[in-house]
Amino acid sequence: MNPRIPLVGPEGLDADQKRVFDAIAGSRGHVVGPFLGLLHSPELADRVQNLGAFLRYRTRLGARLSELAILVTSRAYSCQFEWFAHEKHAREAGLPDGVIEAIRVGRRPDPMLPDEAAVHDYAQELLEKRQVSDDTHARATAAFGVPGVVELTALVGYYTLLAMTLNAHRIGPPNGEAPLPVAP
């Protein structure tokens, strides 16, 4: 499937696009996926990448739990690029293969560590029901504190923004890979 919009590359950028492109490349090492579309609006791309730099690398959740929330979000939106980009990071961060595979095929992982269950259930419920129950919220708050739950909510929202951007504009993984099966 081809993208619906031209993807912005390093050539032919105006000054604003170049500044943001270089900032993204500097903090992430490369410019891929949603940013190749978002760069059509350099100010938006810049604001999105700044928020993402915090949510991806600096929350109280740490890499393993952040990647878990990202995979749950990717699965909820059947976002091929997002899954492709983060499955490897999740493994590297220590998320067990069984947890990753269960999410990939649309099942609740079992077993999970208590902190993984708190993140999974919070993200899944928020994505499915657009809210969370008192019990789910209380378990996440007990595990991560109020600041951690606020950051978890923002992380899910941020990767929802990216998934919507990728899906709406059909920005997929390289070589047309499709690591996610059709949503259950």
Phi, psi and omega in degrees: 000133180270148176300149179278342180233154176296139177271133184278124177250186184288344181267147174072024180277144171282177186299317180294315179299319181297315180300314182288318177304312180295323178294317179295313180298323181292320183274332185250347181090345180193169177237116183218177169055233188298331183290336176291338173266317182299334181295349171297337174238088187303321180295317177298312180303319181295315180293320179295315182292327177293317176298316181297323179299321177290309187294327182280324191244348191230009179284168177290346185287330185080169187296314184301312183283327175297314180296326175300312179298322179295317179295320177299318179293315178303315180296317182301326181259005185046046184270101185300313182296315183299317177296311179306317184287334189248344180302314179297317179298321180297316178297314181298330180279355176101010177286127184297147179304322180297324177292314181299312183295319179300315179296318182303321182265006173087022178250155173285124180297142175208117009272164171223153170292156181304320180291325176295317179298320179297316179292311182303308186293322178296309182296314182299315181294318179298318181288321182283315188256353182066018175196173177232149180288164177301318181296313180296317179296317181296320179295318179293319179295320178297325182282323191235355184076169181299313179301322179294321179291322176299316179293321177299316178299315179295322179298314178297317178297319180296313181287339169294315176304313181294318179297318178296318178299311181296313182291317182297324183260006179053049175266105185254181178293163177300150176060021176065020179300149178223083184287344181259133172289168176305140183305137180291000000 
